[in-house]
Amino acid sequence: MGVYAITKNVVTVALKVDAGVTPVAGADDILKHRIVKLVTTGDHTIEYAADATAVYAGVTVCGGSIGDLLDVQQGGHAIVEAGAAIAIGDPVIATTDGKATTGAGFTIGQAVTSAAADGDLIVVQIDQSQA
């Protein structure tokens, strides 16, 4: 468990990140704050999720190299790197390199904070479902 501060437009909001975190080996080099999915070969490793066509494994809390055990958050409030502008309340899906965007399909959850552009960090309430 941890408390993370998000600063946007000179306003700081503290959010408690509190949910199950599972260590899973990375099949590639993977950055923190990215949406990931299990590799389909069945070796229980993760890779970036790049679209909304499969259920996600969660969001990486830390980054690492191939084979490193990475903490993957599967519930609660998660910090995710945006790949585009996202509004509060939007359903969040994965795009290129596991970044967040909005759209239809399998979602990782709902945006609690907004992103103005690619690279912004947002908070997502994880609630995986199919839109």
C-alpha positions, 0 to 999 in steps of 0.5 A: 500500500502506498499514497501517491500524490498527483499534481496537476495545474498546481493542485495536489491530490493524494490518492491511496493505492491499495489493492492486490499486487502480484509479481509477474515476470516480464516477457519484454522490457516493461516500463512502470505505469503501463497496462499489461496482459499475460503472454498467450504462450502460457508461460505466465509472463506479461507484455504490454497490452496494445488494444482492447481485445483481451482481458488485462493482467493489470497495471505495472507498479514498477518497470524492469527488464526481460525476466524481472519480476514486476509488481502488477496491480489488479485493483484499486486506484492505479497510476497509468501513463496516458497515450492521449487526452483522457477526461475524468470518467472516461472508460480506459483501454490500452493503446501502443506500449500499454499506455492508456486511452479511451474507447470500446472493448475490454477496459481496465477501469475508469479515469479518476483524473484527466490527461491533457496529452500523451505522457501525462500520468492519470489515476484509474479506478481499476474495474476490469470489464467489457464495455 
